């Protein structure tokens, strides 16, 4: 009895059922390894990703939708000169609904990229089996462009996951007669274009399926998906039609451009599919690998090109045979779809009114991993399949190592033309300052719609008391304990802060090697020094002049004024005019020597704040003494703010002086 039971266990282990179980376990282990590689390259090194204007602006719009209920009807401005559809904002509103931290949204994109690898594996496995699926998945997991375009909050980074889902639903809808899948496929074809204009590349492939398999006979599903796509586009179309004449004008100018024929899209897609010349996207154009690694990477790209070429030939032959036999199973539908899918983007952008960028190819990039994986499935030899799988694994490892090394490099040092300051750096800076005291950020610009730092810190400080000030022309000091953060130590606001002898505790927050740090000052009492006091004069907008000074800064005459914001404050945007006069000009009643008007970030003003402003002038050709006429006005209506309770004309400027040119 004991021997009989032992034999039975051996047969169970090594019989057909046992061998099948072993194969499933091995496949699961291999798939786990592939997904681990995909996750490591996409989710690893969290915060080492771009977070400049595009990412910050898109994040801010998503936050406004997720946290303030402002339904997005227009997306952010695109490279075409017109706004995108708002679909990307809708999608990014999902992670921002749960957390205002942009790192969470970044990891959301990375997770979608990793799931796309899993989706492609499943798509290919049902067509050509386990070896083909693992081949396609491991190549997709390690593809440099697929990895780098899944690590940032870019709308184009959503295209590969959407394209994989689009392909899965299309093949399922056609081969298995699933109406819901076909409707979803048609919807995604129209919706991807609304996520990023490059998503238009999916539409020709869907139209090909309609023609190839006569899907008009299933018009309910096709029409249903199309209607859903139109409904999702309606807020954008309606907003432009009735409420956005500026966008209409931009569309008109785009339409009037002459279209150019260019095959650059084919070159871009070729480089992206084989994983060649990706360094510019992460490390900059000046980056050079050592000779041995560079040669190995070139060989891997050539091997990938060989697999893709072999796969295209095999799929073309198989598609012709399937058409002859009238097949409509999963494999034959995927074969027919893949050939058109792979070439649709460069064909769509063969003639374009705008420049063609590499990210325009992302919607079709996954198709090339299907093509490469199909080689394993089309081979009849087990040894051949093993050889192709081994080659794919070698390609993946050769491509993954430099990508991982590149991400590690840009995490620590600035590379010319490479990735800008990673998200992790400003995120760490603001988190270090969050001690219940408000933060006033002084940056290059204060309008999130136009300036990257303004948008970025608006996102990073979303749930925290903060204000954003244009540090090129204004220094704002709250009348309470607060932190003043400057993006650069040479920002004029930081220079003026140092000259005003304000603040107690200074902080520096490092960026990377080769980059200057963020700087901050903790302020308890705002009483700037080294100003010439004046009899206080209060403007109707609530700003009271307290003092002024002149000095040389970087070879320029700088006239600085010190104001106290008493209120009531004007809701309008305020600018300050600064007119430089000489004694001769005043005597002869002539115009000023120089004029310098500056914005004052008045949207950030609060009663009790101290405001320091300045204007720089080139050295006058005339001799001194000099005077400066100053005042404030609203923008864009240009209405001067009158001086209250002063004899004479209340609209007359405030004259400061006389003074000699510093150093004379």
VONU-216131 format. One record per residue (C-alpha): residue number from 0; y, z, x. Coordinates in nm, 2 decimals. Each point is the difference from the previous one (the first is absolute). Example, Ala and Ser with C-alpha at 12.3 -4.5 7.8 and 13.67 -1.06 7.14 Angstrom:
REM residues 2
> 0,-0.45,0.78,1.23
> 1,0.34,-0.07,0.14
//
This chain:
REM residues 664
> 0,0.00,0.00,0.00
> 1,0.23,0.08,0.29
> 2,-0.06,-0.33,0.17
> 3,0.04,-0.19,-0.32
> 4,0.34,0.16,-0.07
> 5,0.11,-0.07,0.36
> 6,-0.09,-0.37,-0.04
> 7,0.19,-0.01,-0.32
> 8,0.31,0.14,0.16
> 9,-0.03,-0.25,0.28
> 10,-0.03,-0.29,-0.25
> 11,0.30,0.13,-0.19
> 12,0.20,0.02,0.32
> 13,-0.10,-0.34,0.14
> 14,-0.09,-0.19,-0.31
> 15,0.24,-0.24,-0.18
> 16,0.16,0.28,-0.20
> 17,0.04,0.21,0.32
> 18,0.14,-0.28,0.20
> 19,0.25,-0.08,-0.28
> 20,0.11,0.36,0.00
> 21,0.05,0.00,0.37
> 22,0.20,-0.32,-0.03
> 23,0.22,0.15,-0.26
> 24,0.06,0.31,0.22
> 25,0.08,-0.21,0.30
> 26,0.24,-0.21,-0.20
> 27,0.17,0.30,-0.14
> 28,0.04,0.14,0.35
> 29,0.14,-0.33,0.13
> 30,0.24,-0.03,-0.29
> 31,0.11,0.36,0.06
> 32,0.08,-0.09,0.36
> 33,0.19,-0.31,-0.11
> 34,0.21,0.20,-0.25
> 35,0.06,0.27,0.26
> 36,0.14,-0.26,0.23
> 37,0.22,-0.15,-0.27
> 38,0.12,0.35,-0.10
> 39,0.07,0.10,0.36
> 40,0.21,-0.30,0.08
> 41,0.19,0.02,-0.32
> 42,0.02,0.37,-0.08
> 43,-0.01,0.12,0.36
> 44,0.32,0.10,0.19
> 45,0.17,0.10,-0.32
> 46,0.38,-0.05,0.01
> 47,-0.02,-0.26,0.28
> 48,0.13,-0.28,-0.22
> 49,0.33,-0.17,-0.07
> 50,0.25,0.17,-0.23
> 51,0.32,-0.19,0.03
> 52,0.20,-0.18,-0.27
> 53,-0.27,-0.19,-0.19
> 54,-0.24,0.30,-0.02
> 55,0.27,0.25,-0.08
> 56,0.17,-0.21,-0.26
> 57,-0.33,-0.08,-0.18
> 58,-0.09,0.37,0.01
> 59,0.34,0.10,-0.14
> 60,-0.04,-0.23,-0.30
> 61,-0.35,0.12,-0.06
> 62,0.12,0.36,0.02
> 63,0.28,-0.07,-0.25
> 64,-0.26,-0.14,-0.24
> 65,-0.27,0.27,0.06
> 66,0.23,0.30,0.01
> 67,0.31,-0.10,-0.20
> 68,-0.15,-0.24,-0.26
> 69,0.21,-0.30,0.11
> 70,-0.23,-0.28,-0.10
> 71,0.03,-0.27,0.27
> 72,0.09,-0.34,-0.13
> 73,0.09,-0.16,0.33
> 74,-0.17,0.05,0.34
> 75,0.17,0.02,0.33
> 76,0.16,-0.30,0.16
> 77,-0.24,-0.25,0.15
> 78,0.02,-0.23,0.30
> 79,0.07,-0.29,-0.24
> 80,0.34,0.15,-0.08
> 81,-0.09,0.10,-0.36
> 82,-0.16,0.33,-0.12
> 83,-0.38,0.04,-0.02
> 84,-0.17,0.07,-0.33
> 85,-0.03,0.38,-0.05
> 86,-0.38,0.02,0.01
> 87,-0.01,0.15,0.35
> 88,0.24,0.27,-0.12
> 89,-0.23,0.08,-0.29
> 90,-0.30,0.03,0.22
> 91,0.17,0.22,0.26
> 92,0.12,0.22,-0.29
> 93,-0.36,0.12,-0.03
> 94,-0.02,0.19,0.33
> 95,0.36,0.11,-0.03
> 96,-0.07,0.15,-0.34
> 97,-0.23,0.25,0.18
> 98,0.21,0.05,0.31
> 99,0.34,-0.09,0.13
> 100,-0.13,-0.01,0.35
> 101,0.00,-0.36,0.13
> 102,-0.30,0.09,0.22
> 103,-0.20,0.03,-0.32
> 104,0.11,-0.35,-0.11
> 105,-0.09,-0.13,0.34
> 106,-0.35,0.14,-0.01
> 107,-0.03,-0.14,-0.35
> 108,0.05,-0.35,0.14
> 109,-0.24,0.07,0.28
> 110,-0.26,0.13,-0.25
> 111,0.04,-0.32,-0.21
> 112,-0.06,-0.20,0.32
> 113,-0.32,0.19,0.08
> 114,-0.12,-0.05,-0.36
> 115,0.06,-0.37,0.03
> 116,-0.26,0.00,0.28
> 117,-0.24,0.16,-0.23
> 118,0.08,-0.24,-0.28
> 119,-0.05,-0.30,0.24
> 120,-0.34,0.14,0.11
> 121,-0.11,0.02,-0.36
> 122,0.13,-0.35,-0.08
> 123,-0.19,-0.15,0.29
> 124,-0.32,0.20,-0.04
> 125,-0.07,-0.12,-0.35
> 126,0.04,-0.36,0.13
> 127,-0.18,0.00,0.34
> 128,-0.16,0.34,0.05
> 129,0.05,0.30,0.22
> 130,0.04,-0.17,0.34
> 131,0.27,-0.23,-0.12
> 132,0.18,0.28,-0.18
> 133,0.00,0.22,0.31
> 134,0.12,-0.29,0.21
> 135,0.29,-0.07,-0.22
> 136,0.09,0.37,-0.05
> 137,0.00,0.09,0.37
> 138,0.22,-0.30,0.09
> 139,0.24,0.09,-0.28
> 140,0.00,0.37,0.10
> 141,0.11,-0.08,0.36
> 142,0.22,-0.31,-0.06
> 143,0.33,0.08,0.18
> 144,0.22,-0.15,-0.27
> 145,-0.20,0.15,-0.28
> 146,0.04,0.34,0.17
> 147,0.37,-0.02,0.08
> 148,0.09,-0.14,-0.34
> 149,-0.17,0.30,-0.16
> 150,0.19,0.28,0.17
> 151,0.35,-0.02,-0.15
> 152,0.18,0.02,-0.33
> 153,0.04,-0.38,-0.02
> 154,-0.05,-0.19,-0.32
> 155,-0.20,-0.27,0.19
> 156,-0.24,0.27,0.11
> 157,-0.13,0.01,-0.35
> 158,-0.10,-0.36,0.00
> 159,-0.34,0.02,0.18
> 160,-0.13,0.28,-0.23
> 161,0.13,-0.19,-0.31
> 162,-0.16,-0.32,0.13
> 163,-0.34,0.16,0.05
> 164,0.02,0.14,-0.35
> 165,0.11,-0.34,-0.13
> 166,-0.30,-0.17,0.16
> 167,-0.25,0.26,-0.12
> 168,0.12,-0.03,-0.36
> 169,0.01,-0.38,0.02
> 170,-0.35,-0.04,0.13
> 171,-0.13,0.26,-0.25
> 172,0.19,-0.16,-0.29
> 173,-0.13,-0.35,0.06
> 174,-0.36,0.07,0.12
> 175,-0.08,0.28,-0.24
> 176,0.20,-0.12,-0.30
> 177,0.20,0.33,-0.01
> 178,0.31,-0.06,-0.21
> 179,0.18,0.31,0.12
> 180,-0.05,-0.09,0.37
> 181,0.12,-0.35,-0.05
> 182,0.31,0.12,-0.19
> 183,0.07,0.25,0.28
> 184,-0.04,-0.27,0.26
> 185,0.26,-0.22,-0.17
> 186,0.23,0.29,-0.04
> 187,-0.03,0.09,0.37
> 188,0.07,-0.36,0.10
> 189,0.34,0.03,-0.18
> 190,0.06,0.36,0.09
> 191,-0.05,-0.04,0.38
> 192,0.30,-0.24,0.00
> 193,0.20,0.29,-0.16
> 194,-0.10,0.24,0.27
> 195,0.11,-0.24,0.28
> 196,0.10,-0.36,-0.03
> 197,-0.28,-0.09,0.24
> 198,-0.25,0.09,-0.27
> 199,0.07,-0.34,-0.15
> 200,-0.28,-0.12,0.23
> 201,-0.26,0.14,-0.24
> 202,0.11,-0.22,-0.29
> 203,-0.13,-0.33,0.13
> 204,-0.34,0.15,0.06
> 205,-0.02,0.14,-0.35
> 206,0.10,-0.34,-0.14
> 207,-0.28,-0.15,0.21
> 208,-0.25,0.23,-0.17
> 209,0.14,-0.09,-0.34
> 210,-0.05,-0.37,0.08
> 211,-0.33,0.03,0.19
> 212,-0.18,0.21,-0.27
> 213,0.19,-0.13,-0.30
> 214,0.13,0.34,-0.09
> 215,0.22,-0.13,-0.28
> 216,-0.31,0.04,-0.20
> 217,0.05,0.37,0.04
> 218,0.37,-0.02,-0.09
> 219,0.02,0.34,-0.16
> 220,-0.06,0.18,0.33
> 221,0.22,-0.25,0.20
> 222,0.28,0.03,-0.25
> 223,-0.03,0.38,-0.02
> 224,0.04,0.03,0.38
> 225,0.28,-0.24,0.01
> 226,0.19,0.18,-0.28
> 227,-0.04,0.33,0.18
> 228,0.15,-0.16,0.32
> 229,0.29,-0.14,-0.20
> 230,0.07,0.33,-0.16
> 231,0.01,0.18,0.33
> 232,0.25,-0.26,0.12
> 233,0.22,0.03,-0.30
> 234,0.22,0.29,0.11
> 235,0.09,-0.19,0.31
> 236,0.07,-0.33,-0.18
> 237,0.19,0.16,-0.28
> 238,0.22,0.21,0.24
> 239,0.10,-0.31,0.20
> 240,0.05,-0.21,-0.31
> 241,0.24,0.24,-0.18
> 242,0.13,0.26,0.25
> 243,0.00,-0.13,0.36
> 244,0.24,-0.29,0.05
> 245,0.00,0.07,0.37
> 246,-0.37,-0.06,0.02
> 247,0.04,-0.31,-0.21
> 248,0.24,-0.13,0.26
> 249,-0.24,0.09,0.28
> 250,-0.28,-0.19,-0.18
> 251,0.23,-0.30,-0.04
> 252,0.08,0.00,0.37
> 253,-0.37,0.02,0.08
> 254,-0.08,-0.29,-0.23
> 255,0.27,-0.21,0.16
> 256,-0.15,0.04,0.35
> 257,-0.19,-0.30,0.13
> 258,-0.37,0.06,0.05
> 259,-0.15,-0.05,0.34
> 260,-0.36,-0.10,0.09
> 261,-0.15,0.21,0.27
> 262,-0.36,0.07,0.11
> 263,0.09,0.34,0.15
> 264,-0.19,0.17,-0.28
> 265,-0.33,-0.15,0.13
> 266,0.07,0.13,0.35
> 267,0.09,0.34,-0.14
> 268,-0.31,0.02,-0.20
> 269,-0.21,-0.12,0.29
> 270,0.13,0.28,0.22
> 271,-0.04,0.26,-0.27
> 272,-0.35,-0.09,-0.09
> 273,-0.13,0.01,0.36
> 274,0.21,0.31,0.09
> 275,0.21,-0.17,0.27
> 276,0.36,0.07,0.11
> 277,0.05,0.31,-0.22
> 278,0.17,0.21,0.27
> 279,0.36,-0.10,-0.11
> 280,-0.05,0.17,-0.33
> 281,-0.07,0.34,0.16
> 282,0.09,-0.01,0.37
> 283,0.26,-0.28,0.02
> 284,0.00,-0.34,0.16
> 285,0.03,0.14,0.36
> 286,-0.32,0.20,-0.01
> 287,-0.27,-0.12,0.24
> 288,-0.36,0.13,0.02
> 289,-0.18,0.02,0.33
> 290,-0.18,-0.33,0.10
> 291,-0.35,0.11,-0.08
> 292,0.08,0.14,-0.35
> 293,0.21,-0.30,-0.08
> 294,-0.28,-0.24,0.10
> 295,-0.25,0.20,-0.21
> 296,0.23,-0.01,-0.30
> 297,0.04,-0.38,0.04
> 298,-0.38,-0.04,0.01
> 299,-0.03,0.21,-0.32
> 300,0.25,-0.22,-0.18
> 301,-0.18,-0.31,0.11
> 302,-0.33,0.15,-0.12
> 303,0.17,0.08,-0.34
> 304,0.13,-0.35,-0.02
> 305,-0.36,-0.13,0.07
> 306,-0.14,0.21,-0.29
> 307,0.28,-0.11,-0.24
> 308,-0.06,-0.36,0.09
> 309,-0.37,0.02,-0.04
> 310,0.05,0.18,-0.33
> 311,0.24,-0.26,-0.14
> 312,-0.25,-0.28,0.08
> 313,-0.29,0.19,-0.15
> 314,0.20,0.10,-0.32
> 315,0.12,-0.36,-0.05
> 316,-0.35,-0.13,0.02
> 317,-0.13,0.28,-0.23
> 318,0.29,-0.06,-0.25
> 319,-0.09,-0.37,-0.02
> 320,-0.37,0.08,-0.07
> 321,0.10,0.26,-0.26
> 322,0.21,-0.25,-0.18
> 323,-0.29,-0.25,0.00
> 324,-0.23,0.26,-0.14
> 325,0.25,0.14,-0.25
> 326,-0.04,0.36,0.12
> 327,0.22,0.28,-0.12
> 328,-0.14,0.31,0.15
> 329,0.18,0.26,0.20
> 330,-0.06,-0.17,0.34
> 331,0.10,-0.35,-0.12
> 332,0.32,0.12,-0.17
> 333,0.10,0.20,0.30
> 334,-0.07,-0.31,0.22
> 335,0.22,-0.22,-0.22
> 336,0.28,0.26,-0.01
> 337,0.00,0.09,0.37
> 338,0.07,-0.36,0.12
> 339,0.31,-0.04,-0.21
> 340,0.11,0.37,0.04
> 341,-0.01,-0.04,0.38
> 342,0.24,-0.29,0.01
> 343,0.22,0.06,-0.30
> 344,0.28,0.19,0.18
> 345,0.08,-0.25,0.28
> 346,-0.02,-0.28,-0.26
> 347,0.24,0.18,-0.23
> 348,0.24,0.06,0.28
> 349,-0.04,-0.34,0.16
> 350,0.33,-0.09,-0.16
> 351,0.25,0.28,-0.04
> 352,0.37,0.07,-0.05
> 353,-0.02,0.31,0.21
> 354,-0.15,0.09,0.34
> 355,-0.37,0.08,-0.01
> 356,-0.10,0.34,0.14
> 357,-0.35,0.11,0.11
> 358,-0.02,0.26,-0.29
> 359,0.00,-0.29,-0.24
> 360,-0.37,-0.06,0.10
> 361,-0.12,0.35,-0.09
> 362,-0.13,-0.09,-0.35
> 363,-0.25,-0.25,0.15
> 364,-0.09,0.19,0.32
> 365,-0.31,0.17,-0.15
> 366,-0.15,-0.33,-0.09
> 367,-0.06,-0.07,0.37
> 368,-0.22,0.31,0.04
> 369,-0.20,-0.13,-0.30
> 370,-0.03,-0.33,0.19
> 371,-0.12,0.17,0.32
> 372,-0.24,0.22,-0.19
> 373,-0.15,-0.29,-0.18
> 374,-0.14,-0.14,0.33
> 375,-0.24,0.29,0.01
> 376,-0.10,-0.06,-0.36
> 377,-0.05,-0.37,0.04
> 378,-0.22,0.03,0.30
> 379,-0.37,0.01,-0.08
> 380,-0.11,0.15,0.33
> 381,-0.01,0.38,0.03
> 382,0.08,-0.02,0.37
> 383,0.29,-0.22,-0.08
> 384,0.14,0.25,-0.25
> 385,-0.04,0.28,0.25
> 386,0.18,-0.21,0.27
> 387,0.29,-0.07,-0.24
> 388,0.02,0.36,-0.10
> 389,0.00,0.11,0.36
> 390,0.27,-0.25,0.08
> 391,0.21,0.13,-0.29
> 392,-0.04,0.36,0.12
> 393,0.11,-0.10,0.35
> 394,0.30,-0.18,-0.13
> 395,0.09,0.30,-0.21
> 396,-0.02,0.24,0.29
> 397,0.20,-0.22,0.23
> 398,0.27,-0.03,-0.27
> 399,0.00,0.36,-0.11
> 400,0.04,0.16,0.34
> 401,0.34,-0.17,0.09
> 402,0.13,0.07,-0.35
> 403,-0.08,0.36,0.03
> 404,0.15,0.01,0.35
> 405,0.31,-0.18,-0.13
> 406,0.05,0.25,-0.28
> 407,-0.04,0.28,0.25
> 408,0.26,-0.15,0.24
> 409,0.27,-0.05,-0.27
> 410,-0.06,0.35,-0.12
> 411,0.12,0.13,0.34
> 412,0.24,-0.26,0.14
> 413,0.26,-0.26,-0.10
> 414,-0.12,-0.36,0.08
> 415,0.27,-0.27,0.00
> 416,-0.01,-0.19,-0.32
> 417,-0.29,0.21,-0.13
> 418,-0.04,0.25,-0.28
> 419,0.32,0.19,-0.08
> 420,0.02,0.38,-0.01
> 421,-0.33,0.10,-0.18
> 422,0.02,0.19,-0.32
> 423,-0.14,0.31,0.16
> 424,0.31,0.06,0.21
> 425,0.28,0.02,-0.26
> 426,-0.25,0.17,-0.24
> 427,-0.06,0.28,0.26
> 428,0.38,0.03,0.06
> 429,0.09,0.06,-0.36
> 430,-0.29,0.23,-0.06
> 431,0.11,0.22,0.29
> 432,0.34,0.04,-0.17
> 433,-0.13,0.09,-0.35
> 434,0.09,0.37,0.00
> 435,0.18,0.01,-0.33
> 436,0.33,-0.11,0.15
> 437,0.13,-0.35,-0.10
> 438,-0.02,-0.29,0.24
> 439,0.29,-0.24,0.05
> 440,-0.13,-0.32,0.17
> 441,0.25,-0.21,0.20
> 442,-0.14,-0.35,0.06
> 443,0.10,-0.36,0.05
> 444,0.10,-0.06,-0.37
> 445,-0.04,0.20,-0.31
> 446,-0.11,-0.25,-0.27
> 447,-0.38,0.00,-0.04
> 448,0.01,-0.36,-0.14
> 449,0.13,-0.13,0.33
> 450,-0.07,0.25,0.28
> 451,-0.35,0.10,0.12
> 452,0.08,0.35,0.12
> 453,0.18,0.08,-0.32
> 454,-0.30,-0.11,-0.20
> 455,-0.24,0.16,0.23
> 456,0.16,0.35,0.00
> 457,0.06,-0.03,-0.38
> 458,-0.38,-0.02,-0.03
> 459,-0.09,0.26,0.26
> 460,0.24,0.25,-0.16
> 461,-0.06,-0.10,-0.36
> 462,-0.09,0.34,-0.14
> 463,0.23,0.19,0.24
> 464,0.38,0.06,-0.02
> 465,0.16,-0.27,0.22
> 466,0.28,-0.24,0.03
> 467,0.02,-0.33,0.19
> 468,0.33,-0.09,0.19
> 469,0.11,-0.31,0.19
> 470,0.03,0.16,0.34
> 471,0.19,-0.30,0.14
> 472,0.32,0.11,-0.17
> 473,-0.04,0.34,-0.16
> 474,-0.12,0.35,0.08
> 475,-0.08,0.23,-0.29
> 476,-0.04,0.37,0.04
> 477,-0.10,0.21,-0.30
> 478,0.17,0.33,-0.08
> 479,-0.33,0.18,0.03
> 480,-0.28,0.06,0.26
> 481,-0.15,-0.34,0.05
> 482,-0.16,-0.24,0.25
> 483,0.18,-0.31,0.12
> 484,-0.25,-0.27,0.11
> 485,0.10,-0.31,0.20
> 486,-0.23,-0.29,0.06
> 487,0.15,-0.05,0.35
> 488,0.20,0.22,0.24
> 489,0.24,-0.29,0.06
> 490,0.08,-0.03,-0.37
> 491,0.38,0.05,-0.04
> 492,-0.06,0.28,-0.25
> 493,-0.20,0.20,0.26
> 494,0.27,-0.07,0.26
> 495,0.27,0.12,-0.23
> 496,-0.21,0.31,-0.09
> 497,-0.02,0.09,0.37
> 498,0.38,-0.05,0.04
> 499,0.07,0.22,-0.30
> 500,-0.18,0.30,0.15
> 501,-0.20,0.06,-0.32
> 502,-0.35,0.14,-0.03
> 503,-0.22,0.27,0.15
> 504,-0.36,-0.12,0.05
> 505,-0.09,-0.34,0.13
> 506,-0.34,-0.17,-0.05
> 507,-0.15,-0.31,0.15
> 508,-0.30,-0.17,-0.15
> 509,-0.18,-0.24,0.24
> 510,-0.10,-0.35,-0.09
> 511,-0.21,-0.21,0.24
> 512,0.04,-0.06,0.37
> 513,0.29,-0.23,0.04
> 514,0.17,0.10,-0.32
> 515,0.29,0.25,-0.04
> 516,-0.08,0.31,-0.21
> 517,0.13,0.09,-0.34
> 518,0.27,0.27,0.04
> 519,0.10,0.28,-0.24
> 520,0.25,0.28,-0.02
> 521,-0.02,0.31,-0.21
> 522,0.35,0.08,-0.14
> 523,0.09,0.33,-0.15
> 524,0.38,-0.03,-0.03
> 525,0.19,-0.32,-0.01
> 526,0.33,0.04,0.18
> 527,0.05,-0.29,0.24
> 528,0.21,0.06,0.31
> 529,0.23,-0.20,0.23
> 530,0.20,-0.16,-0.28
> 531,0.38,-0.01,-0.03
> 532,0.07,0.19,-0.32
> 533,0.22,-0.15,-0.26
> 534,0.16,0.12,-0.32
> 535,-0.28,-0.05,-0.25
> 536,0.03,-0.31,-0.21
> 537,-0.24,-0.05,-0.29
> 538,-0.10,-0.34,-0.15
> 539,-0.08,-0.06,-0.36
> 540,-0.36,-0.05,0.09
> 541,-0.03,0.36,0.11
> 542,0.02,-0.04,0.38
> 543,0.25,0.21,0.18
> 544,0.12,-0.09,0.35
> 545,-0.02,0.29,0.25
> 546,0.05,-0.15,0.34
> 547,-0.04,-0.29,0.24
> 548,-0.06,-0.09,0.37
> 549,0.01,-0.30,0.23
> 550,-0.22,-0.06,0.31
> 551,-0.18,-0.27,0.19
> 552,-0.36,-0.06,-0.09
> 553,-0.19,-0.28,0.19
> 554,0.32,-0.16,0.10
> 555,0.15,-0.01,-0.35
> 556,0.27,0.20,-0.17
> 557,-0.16,0.22,-0.26
> 558,0.21,0.16,-0.27
> 559,-0.19,0.27,-0.18
> 560,0.11,0.18,-0.32
> 561,-0.12,0.33,-0.14
> 562,-0.02,0.05,-0.38
> 563,-0.11,0.27,-0.24
> 564,-0.15,-0.11,-0.33
> 565,0.16,0.22,-0.26
> 566,-0.07,-0.20,-0.32
> 567,0.00,-0.11,-0.26
> 568,-0.19,-0.28,0.18
> 569,0.03,-0.37,-0.10
> 570,-0.33,-0.16,-0.11
> 571,0.12,-0.33,0.15
> 572,-0.10,-0.12,0.35
> 573,0.28,0.10,0.24
> 574,0.11,-0.17,0.32
> 575,0.27,0.10,0.25
> 576,0.26,-0.24,0.14
> 577,0.14,0.06,0.36
> 578,0.30,-0.21,0.11
> 579,0.12,0.03,0.36
> 580,0.37,-0.05,0.06
> 581,0.22,0.00,0.31
> 582,0.36,0.12,0.00
> 583,0.12,-0.36,0.02
> 584,-0.20,-0.10,-0.30
> 585,0.14,0.28,-0.21
> 586,0.35,-0.06,0.11
> 587,-0.01,-0.37,-0.08
> 588,-0.20,0.05,-0.33
> 589,-0.29,-0.21,0.12
> 590,-0.37,0.04,-0.09
> 591,-0.24,0.22,0.19
> 592,-0.14,-0.08,0.34
> 593,-0.35,0.05,-0.13
> 594,-0.18,0.09,-0.32
> 595,-0.33,0.18,-0.02
> 596,-0.14,0.10,-0.35
> 597,-0.32,0.21,-0.02
> 598,-0.24,0.11,-0.27
> 599,-0.02,0.37,-0.06
> 600,-0.34,0.06,-0.18
> 601,0.19,0.15,-0.29
> 602,-0.32,-0.01,-0.21
> 603,-0.12,0.30,0.22
> 604,0.31,0.21,-0.04
> 605,0.00,0.35,-0.15
> 606,0.28,0.24,-0.06
> 607,0.05,0.22,0.31
> 608,-0.13,-0.25,0.25
> 609,0.18,-0.08,0.33
> 610,0.05,-0.37,0.06
> 611,0.08,-0.15,0.34
> 612,0.08,-0.37,0.02
> 613,0.11,-0.23,0.29
> 614,0.11,-0.34,0.08
> 615,-0.02,-0.18,0.34
> 616,0.27,-0.24,0.13
> 617,0.01,-0.22,0.31
> 618,0.28,0.08,0.25
> 619,0.33,-0.12,-0.15
> 620,0.19,-0.27,0.19
> 621,0.33,0.18,-0.08
> 622,0.13,0.32,0.15
> 623,0.00,0.34,-0.18
> 624,0.07,0.22,-0.17
> 625,-0.24,-0.07,-0.29
> 626,-0.05,0.11,-0.35
> 627,-0.29,-0.04,-0.24
> 628,0.04,-0.04,-0.38
> 629,-0.30,0.12,-0.19
> 630,-0.11,0.04,-0.36
> 631,-0.30,-0.06,-0.23
> 632,-0.07,-0.25,-0.27
> 633,-0.29,-0.08,-0.24
> 634,-0.24,-0.29,0.06
> 635,-0.04,-0.27,-0.11
> 636,0.30,0.02,-0.24
> 637,0.23,0.10,0.29
> 638,0.21,0.26,-0.17
> 639,0.19,0.23,0.24
> 640,-0.05,0.37,-0.06
> 641,0.35,0.16,-0.03
> 642,0.12,0.31,0.18
> 643,0.06,0.29,-0.23
> 644,0.31,0.21,-0.01
> 645,0.18,-0.19,0.28
> 646,0.36,-0.11,-0.04
> 647,0.06,-0.37,-0.01
> 648,-0.26,-0.28,-0.07
> 649,-0.34,0.16,-0.06
> 650,-0.17,-0.32,0.10
> 651,0.17,-0.01,0.34
> 652,-0.24,0.05,0.29
> 653,-0.02,0.32,0.20
> 654,0.16,-0.06,0.35
> 655,-0.14,0.17,0.30
> 656,0.17,0.01,0.34
> 657,0.17,-0.07,0.22
> 658,-0.25,0.00,0.29
> 659,-0.04,-0.17,0.33
> 660,-0.30,-0.20,0.10
> 661,-0.25,0.25,0.14
> 662,0.00,0.03,0.37
> 663,0.36,-0.11,0.04
//
